[in-house]
Amino acid sequence: MNRIFRALITTTLFVCFIANLSAQVVSSSIIGTVLDSQNQPAIGITIFLKGTNQGTATNTEGTFVLNKVQPNTPYTLVISGIGYKEQYKEIVLTPAEELVLSIVLKEDLTEIDEIVVQGKSNATQIKEKSFTVNSIATKKLQNITTDVNQVLNQTSGIRIKESGGLGSRYEFSLNGLSGRQVRIFVDDIPVDQLGSSFNLNNLTVNLVDRIDVYKGVVPIKLGADALGGAVNIITNKKANSFLDASYSIGSFNTHRAALNSKYRFQESGLTFKATGFYNYSDNNYQMNDQPVFVNGEEQELDIERFHDQYTSAMGNFGIGFTNVKWADNLMAKISIATIEQEIQSGIYGTPVGEATEEENNTTYSIEYSKTKLLNDKLDMNLFVLYNEVSSKSIDTSSNRYNWQGNIVRTENNNLGELVREKTIFEYDQTQFLYRAYATYDLAKSHQISVNHIGSMIERKGENRLNAKNNEPFRSPNTLNTTVSGLGYQTVFFDSKLENVASLKYYNFDMLTKNAVQFQHNEFGIQDIRTSQQHIGYAFSSRYFIQPQWYIKASYEKGYRIPQPIEIFGDGLRVLANPNLEPETSHNLNIGMTHRLNTNSKWSLRNEINLFQRDVDNFIFIQQFGVFSTYENVLNVLIKGVEYDVQYSREKLTLSGNLTWQQVLNNEKYVAGTTTRSRVYRDKMPNTPYLFANVNANFNFGKIFSKIDMSMYYAANYVHEYFLNYPSISITETKNIIPNQFLSHIGTTFSAVENTYNLSVELRNVFNAEAYDNFNLQKPGRAVFLKFRYFLK
């Protein structure tokens, strides 16, 4: 712990030193925010002093800093951008003055009609990078009752399997890689080891500005040990003050609230941020054809799901400085979260009536970022985080329930409902995470970037009802990792060709104390220590054949280090496996995108991507009756194709995508033998291989004097697939997850320039039966009402 606090103090002092140094170097400066006519950040707007060579451009947040301005000299500040009227402002700075400006652009309609290539959105700029990436802007989704999981599930290459309703366990899959093989980030910081509070189904879209989905090569800016993909959630970074609050209510007694706010003092740059969410649901939806014994005979009945309440809440508060001359962002934050959950069912649909889980989470963080250092060539970002998680799993009941929620018998043994010894398992986990990232422009078309991220995790716990078996948890289990990256980017032929090459160094050190059972039910403690180092590398390239047509290719050799849940288990349903090995993957992507936009009234975009993943030591969750554990499945070959299309015309937007993938067991022989495996080149169990999505959105405009109306339709299709290997499965319904086709519709009303918003949604319109994870039924038809207030 002393090491952690020393590192924290050192990082804080370094941030203060940089801030102080920067403040001494710059005597006079101009700091500003540029917004478009919709009060959104305007990107790439040119700002320069007329008659000089001093100038800059707005960043992705619409802000700019112009340093080293000569005081006591009259200047004309020019603000210009494609599609906007040029603006001028006469200024004279006093010595050491920091002039703060807020500029709102006006559209030049004549110029917009004449030009073919207009300014590109943030999402479009990300998509045109050399990496294979989908960038999803959430602005149009923020009025509906949806979370990040549901948004991602409409994206090509992504399939999210859920075991129930709100807050249920889920498995995230991207191009055939599942679970923790795909890393989750929030504003470039990995959060998938910080506890269940950061699960994607807890985050409503009100808290999110954009979602970037990287497939294959992951840029070193993210830095962590992603095997073949990553999801980076970008929160709202508007430079101006705002308030975004929402509340929704719906079927199954579901309540969801979200708050996202920021207030900035223009003169000093002092900034306050507050965000939070609250989620609750009874999850008491209907389940069809469940086996229930009535008068000694088994019958299949439609019943209401019971004992499945879920509650989660989080509050985050930050204070710091934004868009000042010595920092783009210096922010200290504290986050407190809690989760309470009833466990509704065991594996294979066994009803559970009393087992529960809960978690408390506290996170402290400091972030510092500054661009345009060293003659506008150096950008840097520093981040440090300390996280504490306290988790408890309770399974102490001797009662056995049926699907009607009735006790059918009481056992006289030491087994809980999940058919293992009765358990009150508690663990405390701490993580210290730090990151340093910097880019430097070597020349006009050459940029070098470096990134170093380190994580120190310590977990200690015990089973209060059976300490003998869990004695090793009383001693801390540790998992320490570092990933260092070096990247080199080149741009040629008037930015038509972009190349990025990178190296990553992975260092992994784990200490696990494992319980070993000897004769006469005696237990001993075995220390298992693993320390490994690996080097990965990647290359990606993008070339514009024509202004509206570009191709991409990328290759990566990546590593993924097992995470705590995979190594240590959860103390209840997931067993520990300290012998897990890191995964290795060779990732290949080839893609092409074409946009047709002959005028400003309509556009058509087509995108196709071919992918292959060759994974060694593939980690896959295996079921053993009511338990599960993560194991290395030696070698898995993944190959597939995905297609995206989008058509926009004035008020109408149509989009769709299709994904076909083969996730194959590529181990030719049974482990340790020369016997050919029966499942060689067979599809991996419980893995979808064909799925598609369709979306439509129509904006009616003003239906009354001050009220706008829009409607959306979304459909999702998943083709049937086997729960087991197809070659050894019994072709009966119980071994197949059937075809799934779900439709959703919604209507939104907005008033006073989108300040007041009301939406009504109907999910699973036709009340179709839907099965995902281990053949457990998901919710049927549901209605939601959401009110959102947005003040800018």
C-alpha positions in Angstrom: 0.0 0.0 0.0 2.9 2.4 0.8 4.2 1.8 -2.8 0.8 2.8 -4.2 0.6 6.1 -2.2 4.2 7.0 -3.0 3.3 6.5 -6.7 0.2 8.6 -6.2 2.0 11.5 -4.5 4.8 11.4 -7.2 2.3 11.6 -10.0 0.5 14.5 -8.3 3.7 16.4 -7.8 4.7 15.8 -11.4 1.4 17.1 -12.6 1.8 20.2 -10.5 5.4 20.7 -11.8 4.2 20.5 -15.4 1.4 22.9 -14.8 3.7 25.4 -13.0 6.4 25.1 -15.7 3.8 25.7 -18.5 2.4 28.7 -16.6 5.9 30.2 -16.4 6.7 29.8 -20.1 3.5 31.5 -21.5 3.0 35.2 -20.7 -0.1 36.0 -22.8 -2.5 33.7 -24.4 -6.0 33.3 -26.0 -8.2 30.4 -24.9 -11.5 29.8 -26.5 -14.4 27.5 -27.3 -16.0 27.3 -30.8 -19.5 25.9 -31.2 -21.6 25.4 -34.3 -25.2 26.6 -34.7 -26.5 23.6 -32.7 -24.2 24.5 -29.8 -22.0 21.4 -30.5 -18.2 21.6 -30.5 -16.9 22.7 -33.9 -13.9 20.6 -34.9 -11.0 21.7 -37.1 -11.9 25.4 -37.2 -8.9 27.6 -38.0 -8.0 30.5 -35.6 -5.1 32.8 -36.5 -3.8 36.3 -36.0 -4.1 38.2 -39.2 -0.8 39.3 -40.7 1.2 36.8 -38.6 2.2 33.1 -38.8 0.5 32.4 -35.4 -2.5 30.1 -35.6 -4.1 26.9 -34.5 -7.2 24.8 -34.9 -10.0 23.6 -32.6 -9.6 20.1 -31.1 -12.2 17.4 -30.8 -13.8 19.3 -27.9 -14.1 22.5 -30.0 -11.5 24.3 -27.9 -8.2 26.0 -28.8 -5.3 27.7 -27.1 -3.1 30.3 -28.8 0.1 30.9 -26.8 2.9 33.4 -27.0 0.8 36.3 -28.2 2.7 39.6 -28.0 1.1 42.0 -25.4 0.2 45.6 -26.1 -0.2 44.9 -29.8 -3.4 45.3 -31.7 -4.4 42.1 -33.6 -7.3 40.9 -35.7 -8.3 37.4 -34.7 -9.8 35.4 -37.7 -12.1 32.4 -37.1 -12.9 30.4 -40.3 -14.1 27.0 -41.3 -15.7 25.3 -44.3 -19.4 25.9 -44.4 -19.3 28.8 -41.9 -19.1 32.5 -42.2 -15.7 33.9 -41.4 -15.6 36.0 -38.2 -13.2 38.7 -37.0 -12.4 40.0 -33.6 -10.1 43.0 -32.7 -8.0 42.3 -29.6 -5.2 43.8 -27.6 -3.7 41.7 -24.8 -2.1 43.1 -21.7 1.1 41.4 -20.3 0.4 37.9 -18.8 -3.3 38.2 -19.8 -5.3 35.1 -20.5 -8.2 36.1 -22.8 -11.1 33.7 -22.7 -13.5 33.6 -25.7 -16.7 31.8 -26.5 -17.5 31.8 -30.3 -20.7 30.6 -32.0 -20.4 30.0 -35.7 -23.0 30.9 -38.3 -23.6 28.6 -41.3 -22.7 29.9 -44.8 -25.6 28.4 -46.7 -24.2 29.5 -50.1 -20.9 27.9 -49.4 -22.5 24.7 -48.1 -24.4 24.3 -51.4 -21.3 24.7 -53.5 -18.8 22.5 -51.7 -18.8 18.7 -52.0 -16.7 17.6 -49.1 -17.9 19.3 -45.9 -16.7 19.1 -42.3 -16.6 15.6 -40.9 -18.1 14.6 -37.6 -16.0 13.2 -34.8 -17.3 9.7 -35.4 -16.5 9.9 -39.2 -12.9 11.1 -38.4 -12.4 8.1 -36.1 -13.8 5.6 -38.7 -11.4 7.0 -41.3 -8.3 6.1 -39.2 -6.2 3.1 -40.4 -7.7 0.9 -37.6 -10.8 -1.2 -38.2 -13.2 0.7 -36.0 -16.9 1.5 -35.7 -17.7 4.8 -34.1 -21.2 5.2 -32.8 -22.5 8.7 -32.1 -25.2 8.4 -29.4 -26.8 11.9 -29.8 -29.9 10.6 -31.5 -30.3 7.8 -28.9 -30.2 9.8 -25.7 -33.9 10.3 -25.5 -34.8 6.6 -25.4 -34.5 4.1 -22.6 -31.4 2.2 -23.6 -28.0 1.3 -22.2 -24.6 0.8 -23.8 -25.1 -2.9 -24.0 -28.3 -2.5 -26.2 -26.6 0.1 -28.4 -23.6 -2.2 -29.0 -25.9 -5.2 -29.7 -27.1 -3.4 -32.8 -23.5 -3.1 -34.2 -21.9 -5.4 -36.8 -19.6 -8.1 -35.4 -21.0 -7.7 -31.9 -23.3 -10.2 -30.1 -24.3 -9.8 -26.4 -25.8 -12.9 -24.8 -27.8 -12.2 -21.6 -29.2 -14.6 -19.0 -32.2 -12.4 -18.1 -33.4 -8.9 -17.6 -31.8 -5.7 -16.3 -28.5 -6.3 -14.5 -28.3 -10.0 -15.5 -25.0 -11.7 -16.4 -24.0 -11.3 -20.0 -21.3 -12.3 -22.4 -19.9 -9.8 -24.8 -18.6 -11.1 -28.1 -16.8 -9.2 -30.9 -15.7 -11.0 -34.1 -15.9 -14.3 -32.2 -13.8 -13.2 -29.2 -15.8 -13.2 -26.0 -16.0 -11.9 -22.5 -12.8 -10.4 -21.3 -10.9 -11.1 -24.5 -12.4 -7.7 -25.5 -11.4 -4.9 -23.2 -13.7 -2.1 -22.0 -12.5 1.5 -21.7 -14.1 4.8 -20.5 -12.3 7.8 -21.9 -9.2 5.7 -22.8 -9.0 4.1 -19.3 -9.6 0.4 -18.8 -12.5 -0.2 -16.4 -13.3 -3.9 -16.8 -11.3 -4.9 -13.7 -12.9 -2.2 -11.5 -16.0 -4.2 -10.5 -19.6 -4.8 -11.7 -20.5 -1.1 -11.3 -18.8 -0.5 -14.6 -20.7 -3.1 -16.5 -22.1 -1.9 -19.8 -25.7 -2.6 -18.9 -25.4 -0.1 -16.0 -24.5 2.8 -18.3 -27.4 4.7 -19.9 -26.7 6.6 -23.2 -27.2 9.9 -21.4 -23.7 9.5 -19.9 -22.1 8.8 -23.3 -21.2 10.9 -26.2 -19.7 8.3 -28.5 -18.7 4.6 -28.5 -15.6 3.5 -30.5 -15.4 -0.2 -31.3 -11.9 -1.4 -32.4 -11.7 -4.7 -34.2 -8.4 -6.4 -34.4 -5.6 -3.9 -33.8 -6.1 -1.7 -30.7 -4.2 1.6 -30.8 -1.5 2.0 -28.2 -3.3 5.0 -26.7 -5.6 2.4 -25.1 -2.6 0.4 -24.2 -4.1 -2.5 -22.3 -3.7 -6.2 -23.2 -6.7 -6.6 -25.5 -6.6 -9.8 -27.4 -8.4 -8.7 -30.6 -10.6 -5.7 -29.9 -11.7 -3.0 -27.5 -14.7 -0.8 -26.7 -13.9 2.8 -25.8 -16.8 4.7 -24.3 -16.3 8.5 -24.7 -18.2 10.6 -22.2 -19.6 14.1 -22.9 -16.7 16.5 -23.1 -18.5 19.7 -24.1 -16.5 22.7 -23.1 -19.5 24.7 -22.1 -21.7 24.1 -19.0 -24.7 21.8 -19.3 -27.2 19.7 -17.4 -28.6 16.4 -18.7 -31.1 14.6 -16.4 -33.5 11.8 -17.3 -35.9 9.4 -15.6 -37.6 6.4 -17.1 -40.2 3.9 -15.9 -41.4 0.7 -17.5 -42.5 -2.9 -17.5 -41.4 -5.3 -14.7 -41.3 -2.3 -12.3 -38.2 -1.0 -14.0 -36.9 2.5 -13.0 -33.8 4.1 -14.5 -32.4 7.6 -13.7 -29.3 9.3 -15.0 -27.5 12.6 -14.3 -24.7 14.2 -16.3 -23.7 17.8 -15.6 -20.8 20.2 -15.8 -20.3 23.8 -14.7 -17.3 25.8 -15.7 -16.3 29.3 -14.6 -15.3 31.1 -17.9 -12.7 33.4 -16.4 -10.8 31.0 -14.1 -11.5 27.7 -15.8 -12.6 26.1 -12.5 -14.8 23.2 -13.4 -17.2 21.0 -11.5 -18.6 17.7 -12.8 -21.4 15.5 -11.4 -22.6 12.3 -13.0 -24.6 9.3 -11.7 -27.2 6.7 -12.4 -29.8 4.6 -10.6 -31.2 1.3 -11.9 -33.9 -0.9 -10.4 -36.1 -3.7 -11.7 -38.1 -6.6 -10.3 -37.4 -8.5 -13.6 -40.7 -10.4 -13.0 -41.4 -11.1 -16.6 -43.2 -14.2 -17.9 -41.3 -17.4 -18.7 -43.1 -20.0 -20.9 -43.3 -23.7 -20.6 -41.3 -24.1 -17.4 -41.4 -27.6 -15.7 -43.4 -27.5 -12.4 -44.6 -30.4 -10.4 -48.3 -30.3 -9.7 -49.9 -33.0 -7.5 -46.8 -35.1 -8.1 -46.8 -34.8 -11.8 -44.5 -32.6 -13.9 -46.3 -30.0 -16.0 -45.1 -27.2 -18.3 -46.6 -23.9 -17.2 -46.2 -20.2 -18.0 -45.0 -18.6 -14.8 -43.8 -15.2 -13.6 -40.1 -14.9 -12.9 -39.4 -14.4 -9.2 -36.5 -13.5 -6.8 -34.7 -11.5 -9.5 -34.6 -7.9 -8.2 -31.7 -5.8 -9.3 -30.5 -2.4 -7.9 -27.4 -0.5 -8.9 -26.5 3.1 -8.2 -23.4 5.3 -8.8 -22.4 8.9 -8.0 -19.3 10.6 -9.4 -18.1 14.0 -8.5 -15.1 15.9 -10.0 -13.4 19.2 -9.5 -10.5 20.7 -11.4 -9.6 23.1 -14.3 -10.4 22.8 -18.0 -9.2 24.7 -21.0 -6.7 26.9 -19.2 -3.3 27.9 -20.5 -1.4 25.4 -18.3 -3.8 22.5 -18.8 -6.5 21.3 -21.2 -7.8 19.2 -18.3 -6.8 18.7 -14.7 -9.5 16.9 -12.8 -9.8 15.0 -9.6 -12.7 12.6 -9.1 -14.3 10.3 -6.6 -16.9 7.7 -7.5 -19.1 5.6 -5.1 -21.2 2.8 -6.4 -23.3 -0.1 -5.0 -25.1 -3.2 -6.4 -27.6 -5.5 -4.8 -28.9 -8.5 -6.8 -31.0 -11.5 -6.2 -29.8 -14.6 -8.0 -32.8 -15.9 -9.9 -31.6 -19.2 -11.4 -28.7 -21.6 -11.5 -27.2 -23.1 -14.6 -29.7 -24.9 -16.9 -32.6 -23.1 -15.4 -32.7 -24.4 -11.8 -34.9 -21.9 -9.8 -33.2 -20.1 -6.9 -35.2 -18.4 -4.2 -32.9 -16.9 -1.6 -29.2 -16.6 -2.8 -28.0 -13.0 -3.3 -24.9 -10.9 -4.3 -23.9 -7.4 -3.4 -21.0 -5.1 -4.1 -19.7 -1.7 -2.9 -17.2 0.2 -5.0 -15.1 3.4 -4.4 -12.8 4.9 -7.0 -10.4 7.9 -6.7 -8.7 9.3 -9.8 -6.6 12.2 -11.0 -6.2 13.1 -14.7 -4.0 15.7 -16.4 -3.8 16.5 -20.1 -2.1 19.2 -22.2 -1.8 19.6 -25.9 0.4 22.0 -28.0 3.5 21.8 -25.8 7.1 22.3 -27.2 6.1 24.5 -30.1 2.7 22.8 -30.6 4.4 19.4 -31.2 3.8 17.5 -28.0 0.6 16.3 -26.5 0.5 14.4 -23.2 -2.0 12.7 -20.8 -1.4 11.4 -17.3 -3.8 9.4 -15.3 -3.8 7.6 -11.9 -6.6 5.7 -10.2 -7.2 3.8 -7.0 -10.1 1.5 -6.7 -11.6 -0.5 -3.8 -14.2 -3.2 -4.3 -16.0 -5.1 -1.5 -18.1 -8.1 -2.7 -20.4 -10.6 -0.8 -22.1 -13.7 -2.1 -24.7 -15.4 0.1 -26.0 -18.9 -0.5 -27.1 -20.4 2.9 -30.7 -21.7 2.2 -31.7 -25.3 2.6 -35.0 -24.6 0.9 -35.6 -25.8 -2.7 -38.0 -23.8 -4.9 -40.1 -24.5 -8.0 -40.7 -22.0 -10.8 -43.9 -20.9 -9.1 -41.8 -19.5 -6.2 -43.0 -22.2 -3.8 -40.8 -24.2 -1.4 -41.1 -27.8 -2.5 -38.7 -29.3 0.1 -36.1 -28.5 2.7 -32.8 -30.3 2.6 -31.1 -31.6 5.7 -27.5 -31.1 4.5 -24.8 -28.5 4.2 -25.6 -27.6 0.5 -26.9 -24.3 -0.5 -29.3 -23.6 -3.4 -26.5 -23.6 -6.0 -25.7 -27.2 -4.9 -22.4 -26.7 -3.2 -21.5 -26.1 0.5 -23.4 -23.2 2.1 -21.5 -20.0 1.5 -21.1 -16.5 2.8 -18.2 -15.5 0.6 -16.7 -12.1 1.0 -13.7 -10.6 -0.7 -12.0 -7.2 -0.9 -10.1 -6.2 -4.0 -7.9 -3.1 -4.5 -6.4 -1.9 -7.8 -3.9 0.8 -8.4 -3.8 1.9 -12.1 -1.7 4.4 -13.7 -1.1 5.6 -17.3 1.2 8.0 -19.2 0.6 8.7 -22.8 2.3 11.2 -25.2 2.5 12.0 -28.9 5.2 14.1 -30.6 5.2 15.4 -34.2 8.6 14.6 -35.6 7.6 16.3 -38.9 4.6 17.3 -40.8 3.7 13.7 -41.8 5.4 11.8 -39.0 4.3 11.3 -35.5 5.6 9.1 -32.7 3.6 8.0 -29.6 4.4 6.2 -26.4 2.2 4.7 -23.8 2.8 3.0 -20.5 0.0 1.5 -18.3 0.4 -0.4 -15.1 -2.1 -2.2 -12.9 -1.6 -3.7 -9.4 -4.5 -5.8 -8.2 -4.7 -7.4 -4.7 -7.6 -9.7 -3.6 -8.3 -11.1 -0.2 -11.4 -13.0 1.0 -12.9 -15.8 2.9 -15.9 -18.1 3.1 -17.2 -17.4 6.6 -19.1 -20.7 6.7 -16.4 -23.0 5.5 -13.0 -21.5 6.2 -11.0 -24.7 5.6 -11.6 -24.8 1.9 -11.2 -21.1 1.5 -8.2 -20.6 3.8 -6.0 -19.4 0.8 -8.3 -16.4 0.3 -7.3 -15.1 3.7 -3.9 -14.3 2.2 -3.8 -11.7 -0.6 -3.8 -13.0 -4.1 -2.0 -10.5 -6.4 -2.0 -9.8 -10.1 0.4 -7.2 -11.4 0.6 -6.2 -15.1 2.3 -3.5 -17.2 1.9 -2.9 -20.9 4.3 -0.5 -22.7 3.7 0.7 -26.3 5.6 2.5 -29.0 3.8 3.7 -32.1 4.9 5.4 -35.3 2.4 7.1 -37.7 3.1 8.4 -41.2 0.7 10.2 -43.6 1.5 10.6 -47.3 0.0 11.8 -50.6 -2.1 14.7 -49.2 -3.3 12.5 -46.3 -4.6 9.8 -48.7 -2.3 7.1 -47.1 -2.0 6.6 -43.4 0.2 3.9 -41.8 0.6 3.1 -38.1 3.2 0.6 -36.8 3.4 -0.3 -33.1 5.2 -2.5 -30.6 3.9 -3.6 -27.2 5.7 -5.1 -24.3 3.6 -7.1 -21.8 4.8 -8.0 -18.3 2.6 -10.3 -16.1 3.2 -11.4 -12.5 0.7 -13.4 -10.5 0.7 -14.9 -7.0 -2.2 -17.2 -6.2 -2.7 -19.3 -3.0 -4.6 -22.5 -4.0 -6.3 -25.0 -1.7 -5.2 -28.6 -2.3 -7.1 -31.5 -0.7 -5.2 -34.4 0.7 -6.4 -37.7 2.2 -8.8 -37.8 5.2 -10.3 -34.4 4.0 -7.2 -32.5 5.0 -6.3 -29.3 3.1 -3.0 -27.7 2.4 -2.0 -24.4 0.8 -0.1 -24.3 -2.5 1.6 -21.1 -3.7 1.4 -20.7 -7.5 3.5 -17.9 -8.9 3.6 -17.0 -12.6 5.8 -14.4 -14.2 5.9 -13.9 -18.0 7.0 -11.3 -20.5 5.9 -11.1 -24.2 6.3 -8.7 -27.1 3.5 -8.0 -29.5 3.4 -5.9 -32.7 0.8 -4.4 -35.1 0.6 -2.6 -38.4 -2.4 -0.9 -40.0 -2.9 1.1 -43.2 -5.7 3.1 -44.9 -5.7 4.5 -48.4 -8.2 6.8 -50.1 -8.6 5.5 -53.7 -11.0 8.4 -54.3 -12.3 11.0 -51.8 -15.4 8.8 -51.1 -13.7 5.4 -51.3 -11.0 3.9 -49.1 -9.5 0.6 -48.2 -8.0 -0.7 -45.0 -5.7 -3.5 -43.8 -4.3 -4.4 -40.4 -2.4 -7.2 -38.7 -1.6 -7.7 -35.0 0.1 -10.2 -32.8 -1.5 -9.5 -29.4 -1.6 -11.0 -25.9 -4.3 -11.0 -23.3 -3.5 -11.6 -19.6 -6.1 -13.5 -17.6 -8.2 -11.3 -15.3 -9.1 -11.8 -11.6 -12.5 -13.4 -12.1 -10.9 -16.0 -14.4 -8.0 -16.8 -12.1 -9.6 -16.4 -8.7 -13.2 -17.2 -9.4 -16.1 -15.4 -7.7 -16.4 -17.7 -4.6 -19.9 -18.9 -5.5 -20.5 -20.1 -9.1 -17.2 -19.6 -10.9 -14.4 -21.8 -9.6 -10.8 -20.6 -9.5 -8.2 -21.7 -12.0 -4.7 -20.3 -11.1 -3.1 -22.3 -13.9 -4.5 -20.2 -16.7 -2.0 -19.1 -19.4 -2.1 -15.8 -21.3 -3.9 -15.9 -24.7 -2.1 -15.1 -27.9 -3.8 -14.0 -31.1 -2.9 -13.3 -34.7 -5.5 -10.8 -35.9 -6.0 -9.9 -39.6 -8.6 -7.4 -41.0 -9.2 -6.3 -44.6 -11.9 -3.8 -45.3 -13.4 -1.3 -47.8 -15.7 1.6 -47.4 -17.5 3.6 -50.1 -19.7 6.7 -49.6 -21.9 8.1 -52.3 -23.0 11.7 -51.7 -23.8 13.6 -54.8 -25.5 16.4 -53.0 -26.4 17.5 -49.5 -29.8 15.9 -49.6 -28.9 12.2 -49.5 -26.0 9.9 -48.9 -25.3 6.1 -49.1 -22.5 4.3 -47.3 -21.4 0.7 -47.8 -18.7 -1.0 -45.7 -17.4 -4.6 -45.8 -14.8 -6.1 -43.5 -13.1 -9.5 -43.6 -11.5 -10.8 -40.4 -9.5 -13.7 -39.1 -8.3 -14.5 -35.6 -5.9 -17.4 -34.8 -5.9 -17.7 -31.0 -3.6 -19.9 -28.9 -4.5 -20.8 -25.3 -8.0 -19.6 -26.0 -9.8 -19.0 -22.6 -13.3 -20.3 -22.6 -15.8 -20.7 -19.8 -16.6 -24.4 -19.2 -19.7 -25.8 -17.4 -19.4 -28.6 -14.9 -23.0 -29.2 -13.8 -23.9 -26.2 -11.7 -20.4 -24.8 -11.6 -18.3 -23.1 -14.3 -14.6 -22.4 -14.6 -12.3 -20.7 -17.2 -10.0 -23.0 -19.1 -7.4 -22.7 -21.9 -8.9 -24.5 -25.0 -5.5 -24.5 -26.7 -6.2 -23.3 -30.2 -9.2 -21.6 -31.8 -9.6 -20.3 -35.4 -12.0 -17.5 -36.1 -12.9 -16.2 -39.6 -15.8 -14.2 -40.9 -17.2 -11.2 -42.8 -19.4 -8.3 -41.8 -21.3 -5.8 -43.9 -22.7 -2.4 -43.0 -25.0 -0.1 -45.1 -26.5 3.2 -44.3 -28.8 5.5 -46.3 -29.8 9.0 -45.3 -32.1 11.4 -47.0 -33.2 14.6 -45.3 -35.4 13.3 -42.4 -35.0 9.6 -43.0 -32.1 7.3 -42.0 -32.0 3.6 -42.8 -29.2 1.3 -41.7 -28.4 -2.4 -41.4 -25.6 -4.9 -40.9 -25.0 -8.6 -41.3 -22.3 -10.7 -39.6 -21.3 -14.3 -40.5 -18.5 -15.9 -38.5 -17.0 -19.3 -37.8 -15.5 -19.9 -34.4 -13.8 -23.2 -34.7 -11.9 -25.6 -32.4 -8.6 -25.8 -34.1 -6.9 -28.4 -31.9 -6.4 -31.4 -34.1 -5.5 -34.0 -31.4 -6.8 -34.8 -27.9 -4.5 -33.1 -25.4 -1.4 -35.3 -24.6 -2.3 -37.9 -27.2 -2.0 -38.6 -31.0 -5.8 -39.4 -31.1 -7.6 -37.1 -33.5 -10.1 -35.0 -31.8 -13.8 -35.6 -32.6 -14.4 -31.8 -32.4 -11.5 -30.7 -34.6 -12.7 -27.8 -36.8 -16.1 -28.0 -35.1 -18.0 -24.8 -34.2 -17.4 -23.7 -30.6 -20.3 -24.4 -28.3 -22.9 -21.7 -27.4 -21.5 -19.3 -30.0 -23.8 -17.5 -32.6 -22.5 -17.6 -36.1 -25.1 -15.6 -38.1 -26.8 -12.4 -37.0 -28.1 -9.2 -38.4 -29.7 -5.8 -37.4 -31.9 -3.3 -39.1 -32.6 0.3 -38.0 -34.9 3.1 -39.3 -35.3 6.6 -38.0 -37.7 9.3 -39.3 -37.8 12.9 -38.0 -41.1 14.5 -38.7 -39.9 17.9 -37.7 -42.3 20.3 -36.0 -45.8 18.8 -35.6 -46.9 21.7 -33.5 -45.5 25.2 -33.1 -42.6 24.2 -30.7 -42.7 20.4 -30.6 -40.6 18.1 -32.8 -41.5 14.4 -33.3 -39.4 11.5 -34.4 -39.9 7.7 -34.6 -37.5 4.7 -34.8 -37.7 1.0 -35.5 -35.1 -1.6 -34.8 -34.9 -5.3 -35.5 -32.4 -7.9 -34.4 -32.1 -11.5 -35.9 -29.9 -14.3 -34.6 -29.8 -17.6 -36.4 -30.1 -20.8 -34.3 -27.0 -22.4 -32.8 -26.0 -25.4 -30.7 -25.3 -25.3 -27.0 -22.7 -28.0 -27.5 -20.3 -29.0 -30.3 -22.6 -29.6 -33.4 -20.9 -32.9 -34.2 -21.7 -34.5 -30.8 -25.0 -32.6 -30.0 -28.3 -34.4 -29.9 -30.4 -32.6 -32.5 -33.3 -31.9 -30.2 -34.7 -28.5 -29.2 -33.1 -28.6 -25.8 -29.6 -28.6 -27.3 -30.4 -25.7 -29.7 -30.9 -22.0 -29.0 -33.6 -21.3 -31.6 -33.9 -18.5 -34.1 -34.4 -15.1 -32.5 -36.1 -12.2 -34.1 -36.9 -9.1 -32.0 -38.5 -5.8 -33.0 -38.6 -2.5 -31.2 -40.4 0.8 -31.9 -40.4 4.2 -30.2 -41.5 7.8 -30.5 -39.9 10.9 -29.1 -41.4 14.4 -28.6 -39.0 17.3 -28.1 -39.8 20.9 -27.2 -37.9 24.2 -26.7 -34.9 23.3 -28.8 -34.6 19.8 -27.3 -34.7 21.0 -23.7 -37.7 18.9 -22.8 -38.0 15.4 -24.3 -40.5 12.6 -23.8 -40.2 9.2 -25.4 -42.4 6.1 -25.5 -41.0 2.7 -26.4 -42.3 -0.7 -27.1 -39.6 -3.4 -26.9 -40.1 -6.9 -28.3 -43.2 -5.7 -30.1 -44.5 -9.2 -31.0 -43.7 -10.7 -27.6 -41.4 -13.3 -29.3 -39.7 -15.9 -27.2 -36.0 -15.1 -27.0 -33.2 -17.3 -25.6 -29.6 -16.4 -25.3 -27.3 -17.6 -22.6 -27.5 -21.3 -21.8 -31.1 -21.4 -23.1 -32.5 -19.1 -20.4 -35.5 -17.1 -21.6 -35.2 -13.3 -21.9 -37.9 -10.7 -21.3 -41.0 -10.5 -23.6 -42.9 -7.4 -24.6 -42.1 -4.4 -22.5 -43.2 -0.7 -22.5 -41.0 2.2 -21.3 -41.7 5.9 -20.8 -38.7 8.3 -20.4 -38.5 12.0 -19.7 -35.2 13.9 -20.4 -34.3 17.4 -19.5 -31.3 18.9 -21.3 -30.0 22.5 -20.5 -27.0 23.9 -22.3 
